[in-house]
Amino acid sequence: MSDASLAVSVGGLRLSSPLLTASGTFGHDPAALALLDPADLGALVLKTVTPEPRPGNPPPRMAEFRGGVLNSIGLENKGLDYWRETVAPQLERVPVPVVANAGGHRIADYVAVTTAFDAMAGVAAVELNLSCPNVDGGTRFATDPGALREVVAACREATAKPLWAKLSPEVSDVASLARAAEAGGADALTVCNTMRGLLVDWRARRPRLGGGTGGMSGPAIKPLALRLVWEASRACELPVVASGGCQSAEDVLEFVVAGAAAVQIGTAAFRRPDLFSIVARDLRGLLEEERVGLEELRATLEPSPPVS
């Protein structure tokens, strides 16, 4: 199969590959892409930007465990003004579409960042981080369908660019949140963000992270992410970008069968920044071996038959 066999359409973007970076895992530096063939990476999803600079949470901010990583970065960033002056000029040289990520505490925060992104030529789409578990009140918009619809609708008015809503795993009914994002005018969903967890140093009788709890990512959350992708994709017409525990071509295809149009890889790329090219190569091989295309596989998961 040719490279074009991996091409997908997601929320207003045509991408050469279904593989995307996950927000917060590749930073803002386009130089990190030097390890990759642009045909292997569908889009570069950037770290969250807030209107004002944020110092982030106290260290230590990351800790590994057997199933992945716990992080408590706290949306550390230098703010919108710095981003506009220093980062944005570099984005037009990035060889793949750039999805900028907007964060905040209030609707006005999201609108301000989205409005700024709308004016930047190097930004192809905007992802709304509505579900960060590492800041106070960080999940409010992603747990209340009414609030989620309101912030998405406000940002929809602020940009003509594709708008993606990143949802939280810490909900009892992701379907209602997916429909709220669709009603607000989102073009795609990202499912899902990290999930709050706790690691403990029992000798010190203290949490292993300076912020106490943190966002859990890595292979341990893949079953949860698969379920949420499946439920969200069945609940609305929006394409779903899966995020949570993907580290291989087999994982990608599991998410596609569950309903995903594309898949973000984050934690696994910490150890292997060139993982996207490895997964893309393996993905082409599996599709050729099975003589099937991504669109043919998408959302083909069937419920298990009832036990007689």
TIGUGU-882839 format. One record per residue (C-alpha): residue in one letter; x, y, z. Coordinates in nm, 4 decimals, decimal comma. Example, Ala and Ser with C-alpha at 12.3 -4.5 7.8 and 13.67 -1.06 7.14 Angstrom:
% residues 2
> A 1,2300 -0,4500 0,7800
> S 1,3670 -0,1060 0,7140
% end
This chain:
% residues 308
> M 0,0000 0,0000 0,0000
> S 0,1148 0,3573 -0,0641
> D 0,1572 0,6281 0,1974
> A -0,1752 0,7730 0,0824
> S -0,3519 0,4667 0,2256
> L -0,3094 0,6181 0,5728
> A -0,4730 0,9492 0,4795
> V -0,7788 1,0413 0,6852
> S -1,0181 1,3329 0,7256
> V -1,0732 1,4547 1,0813
> G -1,2808 1,7502 1,1920
> G -1,2166 1,9691 0,8906
> L -0,8578 1,8579 0,8276
> R -0,7185 1,6205 0,5657
> L -0,4249 1,4387 0,7251
> S -0,1577 1,2186 0,5669
> S -0,1722 0,9814 0,8642
> P -0,4127 0,9004 1,1485
> L -0,1266 0,9404 1,3986
> L -0,1091 1,2640 1,5986
> T 0,0972 1,3810 1,8917
> A -0,0932 1,4215 2,2174
> S -0,1070 1,7678 2,3695
> G 0,1671 1,8314 2,6236
> T 0,3947 1,5517 2,5018
> F 0,5839 1,7209 2,2166
> G 0,5894 2,0756 2,3487
> H 0,6013 2,3624 2,0996
> D 0,9379 2,2963 1,9355
> P 0,9047 2,2012 1,5662
> A 1,2655 2,0740 1,5774
> A 1,1359 1,7583 1,7464
> L 0,9813 1,6601 1,4126
> A 1,3244 1,6162 1,2544
> L 1,3170 1,2510 1,3629
> L 1,0012 1,1813 1,1632
> D 0,8925 1,1497 0,8024
> P 0,6092 1,4076 0,7638
> A 0,4039 1,1410 0,5840
> D 0,3969 0,9391 0,9067
> L 0,2530 1,2129 1,1285
> G -0,0935 1,3483 1,0644
> A -0,0691 1,6560 1,2864
> L 0,1318 1,8166 1,5633
> V -0,0958 1,8847 1,8606
> L 0,0621 2,1476 2,0825
> K 0,0781 2,2018 2,4566
> T -0,2036 2,3989 2,6192
> V -0,1833 2,7781 2,6105
> T -0,3678 2,9965 2,8625
> P -0,4206 3,3747 2,8474
> E -0,1819 3,4455 3,1346
> P 0,1454 3,2705 3,2210
> R 0,1112 2,9768 3,4604
> P 0,3966 2,8518 3,6802
> G 0,2463 2,5049 3,7028
> N 0,2354 2,2707 4,0001
> P 0,5158 2,2127 4,2522
> P 0,7745 1,9433 4,1741
> P 0,8115 1,6543 4,1403
> R 0,5691 1,6621 3,8482
> M 0,6066 1,3186 3,6928
> A 0,6349 0,9680 3,8318
> E 0,6364 0,6335 3,6521
> F 0,4458 0,3270 3,7585
> R 0,4132 -0,0184 3,6069
> G 0,1299 0,0773 3,3727
> G 0,2385 0,4234 3,2637
> V 0,3037 0,7708 3,4005
> L 0,1390 1,0060 3,6459
> N 0,1899 1,3762 3,5737
> S 0,0981 1,6951 3,7548
> I 0,2316 1,9679 3,5258
> G -0,0550 2,2046 3,5995
> L -0,0721 2,3634 3,2532
> E 0,2615 2,5373 3,2939
> N 0,3113 2,7797 3,0045
> K 0,4370 3,1322 2,9375
> G 0,1020 3,2729 2,8362
> L -0,0618 3,3898 2,5185
> D 0,1518 3,6990 2,4553
> Y 0,4744 3,4979 2,4642
> W 0,3198 3,2284 2,2474
> R 0,2016 3,4824 1,9910
> E 0,5386 3,6546 1,9673
> T 0,7774 3,3607 1,9992
> V 0,6064 3,0350 1,9056
> A 0,3533 3,1311 1,6404
> P 0,6122 3,2576 1,3869
> Q 0,7744 2,9131 1,3835
> L 0,4558 2,7246 1,3066
> E 0,4332 2,8158 0,9394
> R 0,7501 2,6115 0,8835
> V 0,6065 2,2947 1,0377
> P 0,5637 2,0313 0,7618
> V 0,2368 1,8920 0,9055
> P -0,0876 2,0592 1,0175
> V -0,0651 2,2193 1,3618
> V -0,3483 2,1828 1,6130
> A -0,3118 2,4470 1,8837
> N -0,4571 2,3781 2,2272
> A -0,6533 2,6353 2,4280
> G -0,7040 2,6271 2,8041
> G -0,8419 2,8419 3,0826
> H -1,0756 2,8639 3,3806
> R -1,3519 3,0799 3,2329
> I -1,5298 3,0936 2,8995
> A -1,3626 3,4282 2,8345
> D -1,0215 3,2603 2,8699
> Y -1,1006 3,0020 2,6049
> V -1,2452 3,2646 2,3735
> A -0,9389 3,4881 2,4077
> V -0,6970 3,2084 2,3206
> T -0,9159 3,0731 2,0416
> T -0,9483 3,4209 1,8908
> A -0,5704 3,4594 1,8908
> F -0,5228 3,1171 1,7306
> D -0,7755 3,2076 1,4626
> A -0,5482 3,4903 1,3435
> M -0,2373 3,2717 1,3185
> A -0,1555 3,1349 0,9743
> G 0,0403 2,8424 1,1199
> V -0,2548 2,7055 1,3169
> A -0,4766 2,4648 1,1231
> A -0,7226 2,3761 1,4002
> V -0,7960 2,4477 1,7667
> E -0,8328 2,1824 2,0366
> L -1,0110 2,2957 2,3534
> N -0,8589 2,1452 2,6666
> L -1,1810 2,1218 2,8628
> S -1,0669 1,8451 3,0929
> C -0,7268 1,8966 3,2560
> P -0,7306 1,7071 3,5890
> N -0,4271 1,8899 3,7295
> V -0,5708 2,2377 3,7912
> D -0,8447 2,3526 4,0272
> G -1,1802 2,3319 3,8522
> G -1,0123 2,1838 3,5476
> T -1,2887 1,9349 3,4693
> R -1,5941 2,1587 3,5172
> F -1,6599 2,2179 3,1494
> A -1,6151 1,8494 3,0623
> T -1,8474 1,7137 3,3314
> D -2,1429 1,9500 3,2830
> P -2,3056 1,9178 2,9378
> G -2,4589 2,2639 2,9601
> A -2,1293 2,4310 3,0495
> L -1,9466 2,2344 2,7821
> R -2,1948 2,3344 2,5133
> E -2,1679 2,6984 2,6215
> V -1,7880 2,7183 2,6021
> V -1,7746 2,5318 2,2705
> A -2,0405 2,7599 2,1227
> A -1,8538 3,0708 2,2389
> C -1,5302 2,9458 2,0821
> R -1,7163 2,8471 1,7679
> E -1,8094 3,2117 1,7225
> A -1,4446 3,3106 1,7741
> T -1,2964 3,1009 1,4944
> A -1,3674 2,9711 1,1477
> K -1,1007 2,7048 1,1917
> P -1,1826 2,3448 1,2829
> L -1,2664 2,3206 1,6521
> W -1,2014 2,0052 1,8549
> A -1,3290 1,9447 2,2097
> K -1,1109 1,7327 2,4412
> L -1,3253 1,5403 2,6871
> S -1,2599 1,3982 3,0324
> P -1,2655 1,0277 3,1215
> E -1,4054 1,1136 3,4637
> V -1,7700 1,1136 3,3648
> S -2,0499 0,8629 3,4030
> D -2,2052 0,9423 3,0649
> V -1,9622 1,0484 2,7936
> A -2,2406 1,0293 2,5346
> S -2,4180 1,3348 2,6774
> L -2,0916 1,5319 2,6714
> A -2,0240 1,4268 2,3118
> R -2,3687 1,5445 2,2057
> A -2,3222 1,8723 2,3946
> A -1,9962 1,9400 2,2088
> E -2,1689 1,8613 1,8804
> A -2,4574 2,0948 1,9648
> G -2,2079 2,3691 2,0520
> G -2,0518 2,3512 1,7068
> A -1,7433 2,1337 1,7556
> D -1,5974 1,9673 1,4466
> A -1,4366 1,6736 1,6319
> L -1,3868 1,5219 1,9748
> T -1,0649 1,4174 2,1425
> V -1,1353 1,1240 2,3746
> C -0,9910 1,1290 2,6300
> N -0,7693 1,3301 2,8646
> T -0,5696 1,1774 3,1497
> M -0,7465 1,0364 3,4541
> R -0,6663 1,1404 3,8094
> G -0,4564 0,8969 4,0073
> L -0,2341 0,8836 4,3133
> L 0,1109 0,7345 4,3701
> V 0,2432 0,7066 4,7244
> D 0,5884 0,6890 4,8808
> W 0,4921 0,4785 5,1789
> R 0,8233 0,5285 5,3557
> A 0,7888 0,9061 5,3471
> R 0,4104 0,8827 5,3964
> R 0,3696 1,1315 5,1147
> P 0,2398 1,1399 4,7566
> R 0,5102 1,0918 4,4955
> L 0,3960 1,4053 4,3112
> G 0,4327 1,7557 4,4488
> G 0,0748 1,8341 4,3561
> G -0,0605 1,5234 4,5271
> T -0,2719 1,3580 4,2614
> G -0,1903 1,3640 3,8905
> G -0,3144 1,2673 3,5483
> M -0,2631 0,9006 3,4630
> S -0,1557 0,8103 3,1094
> G -0,0008 0,5126 2,9374
> P -0,1108 0,1588 2,8515
> A -0,3010 0,1123 3,1779
> I -0,5774 0,3474 3,0621
> K -0,6212 0,2009 2,7130
> P -0,9260 -0,0147 2,7998
> L -1,0976 0,2902 2,9504
> A -1,0126 0,5050 2,6488
> L -1,1389 0,2362 2,4107
> R -1,4732 0,2238 2,5888
> L -1,5111 0,6005 2,5863
> V -1,4185 0,6250 2,2169
> W -1,6743 0,3577 2,1348
> E -1,9489 0,5284 2,3355
> A -1,8725 0,8794 2,2075
> S -1,8559 0,7719 1,8435
> R -2,1948 0,6027 1,8722
> A -2,3521 0,9042 2,0440
> C -2,2944 1,1684 1,7775
> E -2,1818 1,2293 1,4205
> L -1,8526 1,3971 1,5084
> P -1,5237 1,2229 1,4239
> V -1,3400 1,1056 1,7336
> V -0,9659 1,1413 1,7901
> A -0,8650 0,8704 2,0371
> S -0,6108 0,9412 2,3099
> G -0,5091 0,7025 2,5843
> G -0,2498 0,4296 2,5995
> C -0,1739 0,3809 2,2313
> Q 0,1779 0,2507 2,1656
> S 0,1559 0,0218 1,8607
> A -0,0130 -0,0262 1,5226
> E -0,2342 -0,2937 1,6783
> D -0,3497 -0,0387 1,9372
> V -0,4299 0,2095 1,6590
> L -0,6469 -0,0412 1,4773
> E -0,8289 -0,1331 1,7979
> F -0,9218 0,2328 1,8412
> V -1,0249 0,2603 1,4747
> V -1,2531 -0,0435 1,5030
> A -1,4016 0,1124 1,8189
> G -1,4864 0,4259 1,6191
> A -1,1800 0,6522 1,6107
> A -1,0923 0,8493 1,2983
> A -0,7391 0,9220 1,4278
> V -0,5250 0,8422 1,7304
> Q -0,2989 1,0569 1,9459
> I 0,0198 0,9075 2,0913
> G 0,1769 1,0706 2,3942
> T 0,3336 0,8745 2,6793
> A 0,4841 0,6047 2,4547
> A 0,6657 0,8726 2,2542
> F 0,8561 0,9941 2,5604
> R 1,0903 0,6980 2,5261
> R 1,0777 0,6791 2,1466
> P 1,0145 1,0163 1,9787
> D 1,0423 0,8339 1,6438
> L 0,7616 0,5978 1,7437
> F 0,5206 0,7609 1,4978
> S 0,7253 0,6403 1,2018
> I 0,7551 0,2923 1,3501
> V 0,3807 0,2697 1,4090
> A 0,3037 0,4125 1,0639
> R 0,5271 0,1505 0,9006
> D 0,3639 -0,1316 1,0955
> L 0,0189 0,0105 1,0263
> R 0,0770 0,0056 0,6518
> G 0,1965 -0,3521 0,6786
> L -0,1078 -0,4693 0,8745
> L -0,3520 -0,2984 0,6392
> E -0,1805 -0,4503 0,3370
> E -0,1725 -0,7931 0,5008
> E -0,5450 -0,7794 0,5777
> R -0,6267 -0,6072 0,2458
> V -0,8421 -0,3505 0,4208
> G -0,8476 0,0283 0,4515
> L -0,8836 0,2442 0,7595
> E -1,2256 0,3717 0,6582
> E -1,3477 0,0151 0,6072
> L -1,2420 -0,0718 0,9608
> R -1,3701 0,2394 1,1297
> A -1,6566 0,1843 1,3761
> T -1,7015 -0,1831 1,2871
> L -1,6997 -0,3082 1,6465
> E -1,9956 -0,5354 1,7139
> P -2,1308 -0,6098 2,0615
> S -2,0602 -0,9520 2,1977
> P -2,3485 -1,1955 2,1405
> P -2,5693 -1,2559 2,4443
> V -2,4872 -1,5591 2,6538
> S -2,7534 -1,8261 2,6053
% end
